Amino acid sequence: MAAKITASVYTSHVPAIGAALDLGKTADPYWQPVFKGYDYSKQWLKDEKPDVIFLVYNDHASAFSLELIPTFAIGCAAEFRPADEGWGPRPVPTVIGHPELAAHIAQSVIQDDFDLTIANKMDVDHGLTVPLSLMCGPQDPVHGAWPCPVIPFAVNVVQYPVPSGRRCFMLGQAIRRAIETFDTDLKVQIWGTGGMSHQLQGARAGLINRDWDNAFLDRLIEDPEGLSRVPHIDYVREAGSEGIELVMWLIARGAMADIHGGPKPTVKHRFYHVPASNTAVGHLILEEC
């Protein structure tokens, strides 16, 4: 009896998507195509409900700041409250953690030569709550609840130096090894969030590169090992300064069975849309065979 990874989920975490949800604008003509792309995903999550979600995201100066920047931080607390990002916390439920599995993953991954920061108290911002909202639908902040415990895993993609795609891919492999040695029968999904192409400042603010984004999705499915070797400068040049968030998707992809000699995952859903605010939205569900 042991835990196992059943699927990986990849999605953008655009803050304006959270605002559209919270303000009841999901049916507006601008936003409707974005949310329609997740109709399948919400039903799929209900049908394939995990026991735990390991959610890879980046903090946006909510839990961490330029005073303290962990490259990789794992949330080991029993709960994580929505962060106040300057206009109050999002009206969503508190995220319930899974301290036992999180502590086991931390122990295993650190012994596997990856240095993690242990976070026993941490607020979580839109980087984590928007993907949950997209996949689960709106939840009452008082009486509602997310469908299962969530282990937040924060990656620094805000302040250079940031981890390489190769390092993230290898970390995903270590996380799979850790989960598979947890001696409780759990179905675990690993989510990679952030991206796709976007730039929020400077002369190229508003940059979106559809061709690069879709090529990234193609390679994430078919050639993840090769994709992991793409250098940082390519992300910045082709996908904008914030496109570097996509290295987080490689953590989730590295945890899938085919990277460990197993069968290739099944593509259950793929979605891409422009625009959502000033960002391209990408989404993919890969299910273990």
Backbone as a ProteinNet text record, in pm:
[ID]
protein_1_A
[PRIMARY]
MAAKITASVYTSHVPAIGAALDLGKTADPYWQPVFKGYDYSKQWLKDEKPDVIFLVYNDHASAFSLELIPTFAIGCAAEFRPADEGWGPRPVPTVIGHPELAAHIAQSVIQDDFDLTIANKMDVDHGLTVPLSLMCGPQDPVHGAWPCPVIPFAVNVVQYPVPSGRRCFMLGQAIRRAIETFDTDLKVQIWGTGGMSHQLQGARAGLINRDWDNAFLDRLIEDPEGLSRVPHIDYVREAGSEGIELVMWLIARGAMADIHGGPKPTVKHRFYHVPASNTAVGHLILEEC
[TERTIARY]
85.6	0	89	67.9	149.7	73.8	117.2	58.4	103.3	23.9	59.7	8.7	82.8	40.8	-52.9	-168.9	-268.7	-279.4	-236	-249.4	-167.4	-140.1	-81.8	-171	-179.2	-263.3	-176.2	-194.7	-115.1	-211.6	-189.8	-278.8	-214	-252.5	-214.3	-284.2	-230.7	-292.5	-311.7	-365.9	-382.7	-465.4	-414.5	-491.3	-625.4	-634.2	-761	-868.9	-828.8	-926	-991.8	-911.7	-968	-1064.5	-1029	-1118.2	-1248.5	-1240.1	-1361.4	-1453	-1393.8	-1472.1	-1536.7	-1457.2	-1504.3	-1608.7	-1604.4	-1699.3	-1817.4	-1827.7	-1941.1	-1942.7	-1824.1	-1815.6	-1786.1	-1803.6	-1765.2	-1848.5	-1969.8	-2055.5	-2038.4	-1954.4	-1930.3	-1866	-1898.9	-1844.4	-1691.6	-1623.8	-1477	-1427.4	-1490.5	-1440.7	-1500.1	-1613.7	-1683	-1596.5	-1521.6	-1438.2	-1330.1	-1278.2	-1176.3	-1235.3	-1348.3	-1405.7	-1466.6	-1510.8	-1562.7	-1453.6	-1329.7	-1218.6	-1192.9	-1254.6	-1237.1	-1362.6	-1465.1	-1586.5	-1554.3	-1480.6	-1442.5	-1361.1	-1270.7	-1177.2	-1249.3	-1350.7	-1423.9	-1495.1	-1554.7	-1620.6	-1517.3	-1406.7	-1300.9	-1250.4	-1231.1	-1180.3	-1280.7	-1408.8	-1510.4	-1505.1	-1486.8	-1483.6	-1355.2	-1245.9	-1114	-1060.4	-1149.4	-1114.6	-992.4	-889.6	-769.6	-787.4	-700.2	-695.9	-611.1	-512	-423	-382	-370.5	-313.1	-180.1	-74.4	56.5	64.3	54.6	34.1	158.2	221.4	342.9	300.7	347.2	308.1	419.9	403.7	499.4	427.5	491.5	442.4	470.9	378	392.2	411.9	518	551.9	441	375.3	272.6	327.5	374.3	436.5	584.4	646.9	789.4	808.5	925.3	957	1102.8	1151.7	1291.6	1386.2	1330.4	1413.3	1446.5	1361.3	1380.9	1319.2	1403.7	1356.8	1402.8	1321.9	1358.3	1341	1433.3	1418.9	1302.9	1296.1	1186.5	1138.4	1007.7	952.6	829.9	825.8	713.8	631.8	500.9	410	375.4	416.5	395.2	291.6	222	124.7	-6.5	-91.5	-223.9	-321.3	-297.6	-384.1	-307.7	-360.8	-298.9	-409.4	-401.9	-507.5	-481.1	-588.3	-570.5	-500.6	-403.5	-322.6	-395.8	-365.7	-409.8	-305.7	-343.7	-250.8	-263.1	-321.7	-331.7	-473.8	-568.3	-710.5	-795.8	-733.4	-802.1	-785.6	-798.5	-788.2	-901.3	-875.6	-983.2	-1090.1	-1217.2	-1325	-1335.8	-1236.9	-1230.9	-1198.1	-1224.5	-1197.8	-1048.8	-1022.4	-886.8	-841.7	-716.4	-659.8	-615.6	-667.2	-628.8	-507.7	-404	-282	-283.8	-172.4	-153.3	-13.6	-0.6	132.2	211.3	143.7	215.3	282.9	208.4	268.2	370.8	341.9	436.2	569.5	562.4	685.4	762.5	689	754.8	824.3	756.4	816.9	940.6	930.6	1046	1164.7	1140.1	1245.9	1309.5	1225.8	1275.6	1350.5	1293.3	1352.8	1483.2	1488.9	1613.7	1722.7	1686	1783.5	1820.4	1739.1	1767	1844.8	1903.6	1996.9	1931.6	1804.3	1738.9	1715.7	1759.9	1742.8	1607.5	1522.9	1391.4	1385.2	1306.1	1270.8	1140.2	1135.7	1016.1	933.1	809.7	720.1	610.3	617.8	517	407.2	423.5	318.7	334.8	229.9	243.1	103.7	82.1	-40.1	-18.6	-126	-115.4	-194.1	-133.2	-195.7	-261.6	-288.1	-362.3	-290.8	-157.2	-83.5	-134.5	-186.4	-240.7	-392.9	-458.1	-604.4	-676.4	-618.4	-684.4	-689.7	-581.4	-594.2	-699.9	-708.7	-812.4	-951.4	-969.5	-1099.8	-1135	-1037.8	-1063.4	-1103.6	-1039.5	-1063.7	-1182	-1215.2	-1321	-1446.7	-1437	-1549.9	-1553.5	-1641	-1650.1	-1686.1	-1625	-1649.8	-1685.1	-1783.5	-1821.1	-1706.2	-1662.4	-1544.7	-1568.9	-1694.1	-1725.8	-1769.6	-1865	-1922.4	-1867.7	-1797.5	-1744.6	-1609.4	-1558.5	-1427.6	-1372	-1240.1	-1176.4	-1193.8	-1189.4	-1229	-1136.1	-1013.3	-918.9	-806.2	-723.5	-605.7	-510.7	-437.7	-342.9	-207.9	-101.7	34.4	89.3	105.5	162	313.1	359.6	503.6	542.7	605.9	637.8	776.9	785.1	910.4	942.6	1065.6	1105.9	1125.2	1032.2	1049.6	1028.1	1050.4	1027	1157.9	1254.8	1381.6	1496.5	1575	1690.3	1797.8	1869	1865.3	1749.6	1685.7	1574.9	1621.7	1555.8	1602.2	1585	1673.4	1666.9	1551.2	1507.8	1407.8	1454.5	1582.6	1637.7	1630.2	1662.9	1655.8	1511.8	1418.1	1277.2	1230.7	1271.1	1234	1287.9	1410.3	1470.7	1404.2	1364.4	1294.3	1161.2	1090.5	966.2	987.7	1099.7	1130.9	1153.7	1220.8	1244	1113.3	1023	893.5	813.3	819.5	750.1	807.7	939.7	1001.1	956.3	943.8	900.5	756.8	668.7	526.9	508.8	582.3	566.8	620.8	690.8	740.6	660.4	550.7	462.3	364.7	367.3	297.9	151.1	82	-62.4	-123.2	-235.8	-301.9	-368.4	-299	-349.8	-337.1	-438.7	-430.5	-387.4	-273.4	-214.6	-210.2	-255.8	-235.4	-128.4	-45.7	55.6	22.5	10.4	-28	89.8	113	210.7	136.9	164.2	87	178.9	116.1	189.7	189.4	242.5	247.9	107.8	89.8	196.2	269.7	289.1	366.4	297.9	376.3	327.9	443.7	428.6	524.6	445.6	475	393.7	452.6	574.9	638.1	734.6	781.2	881.8	824.6	915.8	875.5	793.8	809.3	736.9	615.5	569.7	453.2	335.5	269.3	158.1	198.2	327.5	374.1	301.7	253	196.9	246.5	297.2	354.8	280	175.6	91	170.6	254.4	329.4	419.9	489.7	581.3	504.4	393.5	312.1	265.7	212.8	159.9	270.3	386.5	500.6	546	537.1	571.2	476.7	347.5	251.2	279.7	311.6	345.9	464.2	568.7	689.5	668.7	585.8	557.2	495.2	412.3	349.8	449.1	517.2	593.6	742.9	800.5	945.7	981.2	932.5	958.2	1105.6	1179.1	1320.8	1395.8	1367.1	1428.7	1385.3	1258	1205.4	1274.2	1309.1	1372.3	1508.2	1567.6	1699.9	1695.1	1575.9	1563.2	1618.8	1711.3	1772.6	1678.2	1707.8	1624.7	1608	1714.1	1707.3	1602.5	1577.4	1473.8	1335.8	1311.4	1182.2	1162.5	1264.2	1251.8	1234.1	1314.4	1308.6	1175	1131.5	1015.2	882.4	885.5	760.7	746.1	840	830.3	893.1	912.9	984.7	912.5	780	705.7	680.2	718.7	705	791.1	890.6	977.2	898.6	777.5	693.1	670.7	684.3	658.2	754.8	869.7	958.7	889.8	789.6	718.7	636.6	594.8	520.6	610	740.6	833.9	848.2	818.7	818.2	706.6	588	475.3	501.4	559	582.1	688.1	788.6	893.2	844.5	727.5	672.7	587.5	571.1	484.4	558.5	480.1	535.7	630.4	602.6	684.9	828.5	849.1	984.5	1061.8	989.5	1049.4	1039.5	1023.3	1018.5	881.1	777.7	641.1	576.9	446.7	376.9	355.2	339.6	312	172.9	154.8	23	-77	-202.4	-310.6	-344.6	-353	-394.2	-546.4	-595.7	-740.1	-802.3	-723.8	-779.6	-665.8	-686.3	-589.2	-667	-622.5	-694.8	-595.2	-621.1	-536.8	-624.7	-605.7	-689.7	-612.2	-636.4	-582.8	-697.4	-713.7	-636.8	-717.7	-648.3	-710.3	-629.2	-685.1	-607.3	-499.5	-372.1	-266.9	-182.1	-248.3	-178.2	-242.7	-161.6	-213.9	-247.1	-359.3	-400.6	-377.5	-301.8	-279.3	-325.2	-369.9	-422.6	-408.1	-369.3	-346.8	-372.3	-435.4	-452	-391	-295.5	-233.3	-266.7	-320.7	-363.9	-275.3	-235.8	-155.7	-235.3	-168.3	-234	-235
-119	0	123.8	211.7	332.9	438.2	561	670.1	659.5	715.2	713.4	838.9	880.7	994.3	943	1004.7	961	1052.8	1178.2	1273.7	1398	1473.4	1606.9	1706.6	1824.5	1932.6	2055.6	2126.5	2245.1	2358.9	2473.6	2586.3	2719.6	2821.8	2958.5	2998.7	3100.5	3146.4	3298.7	3350.4	3495	3557.7	3661.5	3720.3	3777.6	3831.5	3887.9	3781.2	3655.1	3545.7	3531.8	3542	3537.4	3652	3771.8	3887	3866.7	3811.9	3786.3	3686.7	3584	3486.8	3552.9	3626.9	3683.3	3792.2	3859.4	3968.4	3922.3	3791.4	3737.7	3772.7	3781.6	3821.8	3706.3	3582.9	3468.1	3455.5	3511.4	3504.4	3624.1	3721	3835.4	3787.9	3851	3805.6	3793.6	3883.6	3878.4	3753.1	3719.2	3611.1	3474.6	3472.5	3345.1	3240.1	3276.6	3174.4	3116.3	3196.3	3146.8	3038.2	3067.7	2973.6	2851.2	2869.2	2754.3	2649.3	2694.8	2602.9	2512.5	2543	2462.3	2382.4	2386.4	2308.8	2159.6	2109.1	1967.9	1937.5	2027.2	2004.1	1992.7	2075.4	2070.4	1936.8	1887.7	1756.9	1645.9	1657.1	1556.8	1548.1	1663.2	1662.2	1596.7	1619.6	1553.1	1402.1	1360.4	1216.6	1150	1223.2	1167.8	1231	1253.7	1328.9	1270.2	1351.3	1303.4	1309.5	1242.3	1253.8	1372.4	1407.5	1520.2	1582.7	1714.2	1786.1	1846.9	1816.9	1879.4	1992.4	2116.9	2229.4	2317.9	2317.7	2396.7	2533.6	2638.4	2774.7	2869.3	2996.2	3094.7	3200	3234.9	3341.5	3476.2	3571.5	3704.3	3809.3	3790.8	3882.9	3889.2	3775	3765.9	3696.6	3574.7	3502.9	3538.1	3568.3	3599.6	3737.3	3794.4	3924.2	3922.7	4035.9	4043	4028	4032	4011.3	3863.9	3775.1	3632.4	3560.8	3496	3436.5	3291.3	3196.8	3056.2	3012.8	2933.1	2881.5	2782.7	2691.4	2595.4	2592.2	2608.7	2604.9	2515.4	2420.6	2329.1	2363.8	2374.7	2407	2283.1	2280.8	2164.7	2192.4	2304.3	2340.9	2264.2	2274	2209.7	2291.2	2421.1	2504.7	2626.9	2685.2	2801.1	2899.4	3018.2	3117.3	3196.9	3239.6	3325.5	3455.4	3493.1	3611.8	3740.1	3844.3	3979	4034.6	4048.4	4095.1	4244.4	4316.7	4461.1	4511.2	4419.8	4459.2	4360.7	4298.8	4201.6	4061.2	3959.9	3821.3	3786.9	3695	3646.1	3578.3	3591.1	3526.3	3378.1	3303.1	3159.6	3087.4	2956.8	2884.7	2878.1	2859.2	2829.2	2697.8	2692.2	2570.9	2478.2	2357.1	2258.4	2180.7	2169.9	2101.6	1953.4	1887.6	1747.7	1737.3	1774.1	1781.9	1651.7	1537.3	1410.7	1382.3	1395.1	1370.8	1478.3	1602.6	1711.9	1688.8	1647.1	1621.4	1503.9	1402.3	1287	1327.7	1408.8	1454.7	1538.9	1627.6	1710.9	1624.4	1527.8	1438.6	1365.4	1307.8	1227.2	1312	1426	1509.8	1573.4	1613.4	1670.2	1564	1441.3	1332.5	1292	1333.3	1308.2	1424	1507.2	1613.9	1740.6	1763.8	1890.3	1967.4	2090.2	2172.8	2243	2215.3	2277.6	2365.5	2471.4	2549.7	2493.7	2469.9	2418.2	2536.4	2546.6	2655.9	2599	2628.2	2581.6	2684.8	2800.2	2901.8	2982.7	2993	3059.7	3092.2	3217.6	3253.2	3223.6	3191.1	3155.7	3256.5	3300.7	3404.8	3346.5	3434.7	3391.3	3282.7	3275.7	3171.8	3032.9	3015.2	2886.5	2883.2	2992.4	2987.7	2999.4	3068.9	3078.7	2942.7	2864	2729.6	2644.4	2653.7	2578.8	2625.4	2756.1	2809.1	2765.3	2766.7	2726.4	2579.9	2495.7	2352	2307	2383.9	2343.2	2427.9	2544.8	2636.3	2721.7	2822.6	2910.4	2831.9	2871.8	2807.1	2913.1	2883.7	2975.1	2984.9	3106.5	3120.2	3075.6	3072.4	3037.2	2891.3	2852.7	2718.1	2621.4	2671.7	2585.8	2528.1	2440.5	2378.8	2330.3	2332.7	2272.5	2120.8	2049.3	1908.2	1815.4	1858.7	1771.6	1856.6	1798.5	1872.4	1909.2	2017.2	2069.5	2093.4	2048.4	2079.7	2189.6	2312	2419.6	2401.7	2422	2412.6	2536.4	2631.1	2760.9	2759	2814.2	2819.1	2965.5	3004.4	3140.4	3154.7	3221.3	3259.9	3411.4	3481.5	3625.5	3703.1	3655.1	3726.5	3637.1	3684.4	3605.3	3602	3488.2	3370.6	3276.8	3223.1	3129.9	2990.8	2884.4	2749.4	2720.2	2639.4	2602.4	2505.6	2499.5	2401.1	2260.1	2234.4	2101.8	2066.6	2163.5	2140.7	2112	2187.2	2165.7	2027.8	1987.7	1856.7	1744.6	1757.8	1657.1	1656.9	1773.3	1781.6	1707.5	1721.2	1646.9	1496.6	1449.2	1306.7	1267.5	1353.3	1325.6	1327.8	1416.9	1423.9	1296.1	1242.7	1115.5	1003.6	998	894.7	908.7	1030.3	1054	1008	1046.3	1010.6	859.6	791.8	646.9	569.3	635.7	568.5	608.1	679.8	714.6	599.8	535.5	408.5	423.8	510.7	526.2	527.5	461.8	451.5	584.6	667.2	799.2	818.1	879.7	923.6	1069.9	1096.2	1230	1285.5	1408.3	1481.4	1587	1609.7	1715.7	1820.8	1944.4	2055.4	2150.3	2190.2	2293.1	2416.3	2532.5	2651.9	2766.9	2872	2989.3	2998.7	3109.4	3123.9	3139.5	3140.7	3114.1	3244.3	3271.8	3390.6	3517.1	3601.9	3733.7	3816.6	3946.6	4041.8	4158.8	4195.2	4294.8	4434.9	4450.7	4581.7	4603.4	4727.3	4759.1	4776.7	4788.3	4816.8	4703.4	4581.1	4467.6	4428.8	4514.7	4484.9	4445.2	4337	4285.9	4180.5	4144.6	4044.8	3911.6	3854	3719.2	3649.2	3529.1	3453.9	3321.7	3320.6	3200.9	3082.1	3105.6	2994.6	2928.3	3009.7	2954.6	2879.1	2936.5	2871.4	2733.5	2725.1	2596.9	2496.3	2545.7	2456.3	2403.6	2487.2	2444.3	2331.4	2348.3	2244.4	2114.9	2126.7	2008.1	1934.4	2008.2	1944.9	1894.6	1963.5	1917	1777.7	1753.2	1622	1520.8	1556.2	1458.6	1454.9	1567.4	1572.7	1651.8	1610.3	1689	1695.4	1587.6	1588.5	1692.8	1698.8	1800.1	1940.1	1953.9	2084.1	2132.7	2040.9	2080	2146	2128	2183.8	2322.4	2374.1	2509.1	2610.6	2697.8	2793.1	2908.3	2972.4	3083.2	3192.6	3222.4	3333.9	3310.1	3183.6	3154	3187.4	3155.4	3190.7	3341.6	3415.1	3560.3	3620.8	3574.5	3629.4	3597.6	3474	3428.6	3443.4	3429.4	3426.4	3544.7	3638.5	3754.1	3727.6	3834.6	3823	3733.7	3731.3	3644.6	3505	3483	3350	3245.7	3291.1	3198.1	3113.9	3157.9	3076.7	2935.9	2917.9	2786.5	2678.3	2714.5	2608.9	2529.2	2588.8	2517.5	2401.4	2412.6	2302.7	2179.4	2202.7	2091.3	2009.1	2068.9	1990.1	1886.8	1931	1837.6	1731.8	1773.1	1676.6	1573.8	1616.4	1524.8	1417.2	1438.2	1341.8	1234.5	1239.4	1143	1012.5	905.7	769.7	748.9	810.7	783.4	831	928.3	976.2	872.2	779.8	676.9	538.3	535.4	408.2	350.2	420.1	372.9	420.1	395	435.4	586.2	638.1	780.2	811.5	929.8	965.5	991.4	985	1015.8	1164.1	1230.9	1371.3	1374.9	1418.4	1422.9	1554.8	1661	1791.5	1887.7	1969.2	2073.9	2198.3	2312.7	2437	2552.1	2645.5	2763.4	2879.5	2995.8	3111.2	3241.2	3335.4	3471.6	3567.5	3672.3	3706.5	3682.5	3687.1	3697	3801.7	3920	4035	4056.6	4060.4	4074.6	3948.2	3833.4	3706.2	3600.3	3511.2	3392.5	3287.1	3217.6	3112.8	2976.8	2892.5	2756.3	2658.4	2540.2	2441	2301.2	2206.9	2069.4	1973.8	1860.7	1753.2	1626.7	1569.2	1441.7	1338.7	1226.7	1123.1	1000.2	944.2	822.5	707.7	622.5	506.7	388.7
0	0	0	-97.1	-106.3	-185.5	-168.8	-246.4	-391.3	-481.7	-623.5	-691	-793.3	-875.8	-984	-995.3	-1092.8	-1214.2	-1200.1	-1310.6	-1281.1	-1386.3	-1370.4	-1441.8	-1384.7	-1437.5	-1454.2	-1564.1	-1595.2	-1627.6	-1567.9	-1596.5	-1562	-1634.2	-1600.1	-1470.4	-1404.3	-1278.8	-1279.3	-1385.9	-1406.9	-1294.2	-1226.2	-1116.1	-1159	-1281.5	-1328.2	-1341.8	-1361.7	-1365.4	-1228.7	-1122.4	-988.6	-964.5	-1011.5	-995	-1071.6	-1193.9	-1272.1	-1200.6	-1141.3	-1064.4	-942.7	-868.8	-742.8	-763.7	-878.9	-907.5	-993.2	-1018.1	-1092.1	-1239.2	-1301.9	-1441.8	-1537.1	-1491	-1573.7	-1701	-1701.6	-1820.4	-1913.1	-1875.4	-1963.1	-2092.8	-2205.9	-2334.7	-2336	-2266.7	-2264.3	-2193.5	-2081	-1996.1	-2028.2	-2092.6	-2114.8	-2184.7	-2291	-2356.7	-2264.9	-2173.2	-2080.2	-1991.9	-1929.6	-1834.2	-1903.2	-2025.5	-2099.9	-2121.6	-2133.8	-2153.1	-2034.2	-1920.7	-1800.2	-1764.2	-1848.2	-1819.6	-1810.2	-1908.5	-1905.4	-1779.6	-1745.6	-1635.9	-1502.1	-1481.8	-1355.2	-1338.5	-1446.7	-1438.6	-1421.7	-1493.3	-1481.9	-1338.5	-1272.3	-1135.2	-1040.2	-1064.3	-982.1	-1001.5	-1126.9	-1157.2	-1108.8	-1114.2	-1079.3	-951	-856.8	-736	-665.7	-647.6	-577.6	-426.6	-356.2	-210.6	-167.8	-250.8	-223.1	-355.5	-358	-471.5	-427.5	-500.4	-480.1	-582.5	-537.2	-628.4	-634.5	-751	-775.7	-829.1	-764	-802.1	-762	-794.1	-743	-661.1	-552.6	-466	-531.3	-514.6	-574.9	-465.1	-385.2	-276	-171.9	-148.7	-44.9	79.2	63.2	174.6	187.1	74.8	72	8	27.9	-31.1	-73.7	-121.6	-161.2	-42.3	79.5	198.1	219.1	167.2	186.2	66.4	-15.1	-140.2	-148	-99.9	-116.1	-260.9	-310	-445.6	-452.9	-356.3	-347.2	-202.6	-180	-44.8	-42.3	51.1	63	186.1	167.1	276.2	356.3	482.7	570	678	669.8	772.1	754	856.8	850.2	767.2	754	672.1	623.2	514.4	450.7	415.3	470.2	447.3	319.6	250.6	132.8	170	90.2	119.7	83.4	154.6	117.7	21.6	-104.7	-208	-234.4	-138.9	-152	-158.7	-182.6	-189.4	-108.9	-10.6	73.3	19.3	104.2	58.5	-38.3	-129.4	-216.3	-130.1	-167.7	-91.6	-126.5	-83.5	-110.1	20.8	27.4	151.7	185.9	313.6	358.2	294.4	254.3	195.2	308.4	309.5	409.2	356.7	438	396.7	430.3	400.9	438.1	498.9	628.2	690	684.6	696.8	699.2	565	456.8	325.4	292.3	326.9	298.6	370.3	496.5	572.4	513.5	467.8	405.7	275.5	194	68.7	98	197.1	232.3	274	361	405.5	288.4	203.1	91.7	-10.5	-47.2	-152.2	-104.6	22.6	74.8	79.6	117.7	116.4	-26.3	-122	-263.7	-325.4	-239.9	-278.2	-333.8	-301.3	-334.9	-205.6	-201.8	-82.7	-87.6	10.7	20.6	145.1	136.8	254.1	309.9	439.8	504.8	553.4	507.6	547.9	636.3	766.1	860.2	883.6	823	822	694.8	615.4	486	432.8	395.7	323.7	175.7	106	-36.5	-120.3	-229.7	-311.2	-435.6	-533	-652.1	-731	-715.7	-786.1	-753.2	-632.4	-590	-593	-552	-540.7	-675	-772.1	-903.3	-973.1	-977.9	-1035.1	-965.1	-833.3	-762.3	-803.8	-817.5	-859.4	-1000.6	-1090.5	-1228.1	-1237.1	-1158.6	-1165.6	-1080	-977.6	-884.2	-894.7	-958.9	-961.9	-835.9	-832.9	-715.9	-589.7	-478.4	-349.7	-245.7	-163.1	-55.5	44.6	76.1	163	306.5	350.2	488.6	499.2	417.3	428.6	322.8	224.2	119.1	157.7	71.4	94.8	-37.4	-50.8	-166.7	-159.1	-269.6	-269.4	-192.2	-163.9	-94	-36.8	49.2	97.7	-16	4.1	-95.5	-28.6	-92.7	-47.3	-136.9	-86.2	-168	-183.6	-306.1	-332.5	-411.7	-344.7	-404.6	-468.6	-589.4	-665.4	-696.1	-676	-710	-860.1	-926.3	-1066.3	-1079.6	-969.2	-964.3	-964.4	-886.5	-871.4	-915.7	-1012.9	-1057.3	-949.8	-936.6	-1024.7	-990.5	-1094.5	-1077.3	-1119.5	-1074.9	-1109.1	-1258.3	-1310.5	-1451.4	-1476.9	-1601.3	-1638.5	-1609.7	-1632.1	-1606.6	-1458.8	-1373.2	-1228.8	-1186.1	-1241.6	-1208.5	-1254	-1372	-1426.2	-1337.6	-1294.9	-1207.4	-1069.6	-1023	-895.7	-902.1	-1014.7	-1032	-1019.3	-1071.4	-1060.6	-914.7	-839.5	-697.6	-619.2	-656.6	-588.4	-613.8	-735.3	-761.3	-673.6	-666.3	-582.8	-437.7	-391.3	-253.8	-232.3	-322.4	-308.1	-310.1	-395.6	-409	-288.7	-199	-78.2	45.5	26.5	138.7	158.1	274.6	291.6	332.6	262	276.6	137.7	123.3	-6.8	-41.5	-118.3	-157.2	-306.7	-365.3	-505	-504.6	-567.2	-565.3	-707.3	-724.3	-849.1	-826.3	-926.9	-919.8	-1024.7	-980.6	-1067.9	-1086.6	-1212	-1243.2	-1293	-1235.8	-1270	-1311	-1364.6	-1411.2	-1562.3	-1614.5	-1760	-1819.8	-1951.3	-2047	-2080.1	-2211.4	-2246.6	-2194.5	-2131.6	-2091.2	-2037	-2052	-1996.3	-1941.1	-1818.1	-1747.8	-1747.6	-1796.9	-1786.7	-1903.2	-1915.4	-2016.3	-2155.4	-2251.3	-2390.1	-2450.8	-2400.2	-2456.5	-2372	-2283.3	-2200.7	-2289.9	-2253.2	-2332.8	-2433.9	-2437.6	-2533.4	-2513.2	-2623	-2622.9	-2749.1	-2733.9	-2845.2	-2858.5	-2940.4	-2956.1	-3008.1	-3107.4	-3167.7	-3064.8	-2987	-2887.4	-2779.6	-2736.5	-2633.3	-2677.8	-2798.8	-2845.5	-2874.2	-2917.3	-2932.7	-2796.7	-2694	-2558	-2513.9	-2539.2	-2502.7	-2578.8	-2707.3	-2786.6	-2724.5	-2691.8	-2638.8	-2495.9	-2418.9	-2283.3	-2288.2	-2388.8	-2405.1	-2461.5	-2569.7	-2647.9	-2617.2	-2575.6	-2556.9	-2431.3	-2315	-2193.8	-2156.1	-2182.5	-2148.1	-2230.3	-2359.7	-2443.9	-2404.5	-2372.4	-2330.9	-2204	-2116.8	-1990.7	-2012.1	-2128	-2156.3	-2221.6	-2244.1	-2302	-2202.4	-2243.1	-2149.1	-2114.3	-2001.9	-1955.1	-2060.1	-2131.6	-2226	-2333.1	-2368.9	-2467.9	-2413.7	-2286.7	-2226.2	-2228	-2187.2	-2178.8	-2317	-2412.8	-2548.1	-2615.4	-2604.4	-2680.3	-2605.6	-2471.7	-2396.2	-2300.6	-2303.1	-2214.6	-2079.1	-2004.4	-1877.1	-1777.6	-1781.1	-1689.3	-1747.3	-1871.6	-1930.7	-1862.3	-1784.1	-1712.5	-1613.3	-1577.4	-1488.5	-1542.1	-1670.5	-1730	-1684.1	-1627.6	-1576.4	-1466	-1401.8	-1295.5	-1350.9	-1475.6	-1537.3	-1551.6	-1563	-1579.3	-1451.2	-1335.9	-1212.7	-1218.7	-1257.2	-1268.1	-1374.7	-1486.9	-1596.9	-1558.9	-1483.1	-1442	-1347.6	-1288	-1192.4	-1258.3	-1390.8	-1458.1	-1488.3	-1503.8	-1511.1	-1628.6	-1743.9	-1862.2	-1844.2	-1757.1	-1729.8	-1649.4	-1589.9	-1504.3	-1568.2	-1701.7	-1772.5	-1790.7	-1747.9	-1761.4	-1891.5	-1907	-2029.2	-2035.1	-2155.8	-2173.6	-2119.4	-2064.6	-2012.8	-2125.6	-2091.5	-2184.7	-2176.2	-2290.8	-2293.7	-2281.4	-2166.6	-2143.7	-2189	-2185.3	-2222	-2251.9	-2352.4	-2387.9	-2428.8	-2378	-2402.1	-2408	-2499.4	-2511.2	-2554.7	-2491.5	-2524.6	-2502.4	-2589.8	-2578.8	-2606.7	-2527.4	-2408.1	-2280.3	-2169.4	-2037.9	-1964.1	-1951.5	-1907.9	-2015	-1980.5	-2082.5	-2088.6	-2074.7	-2062.7	-2151.2	-2204	-2270.5	-2165.3	-2184.4	-2091.1	-2155.9	-2088.2	-2133.8	-2028.2	-2073.9	-1979.4	-2041.6	-1958.2	-2006.1	-1890	-1920.2	-1822.4	-1881.3	-1808.1	-1847.1	-1740.5	-1783.3	-1690	-1703.1	-1590.8	-1593.2	-1653.7	-1729.5	-1791	-1693.3
[MASK]
+++++++++++++++++++++++++++++++++++++++++++++++++++++++++++++++++++++++++++++++++++++++++++++++++++++++++++++++++++++++++++++++++++++++++++++++++++++++++++++++++++++++++++++++++++++++++++++++++++++++++++++++++++++++++++++++++++++++++++++++++++++++++++++++++++++++++++++++++++++++++++++++++

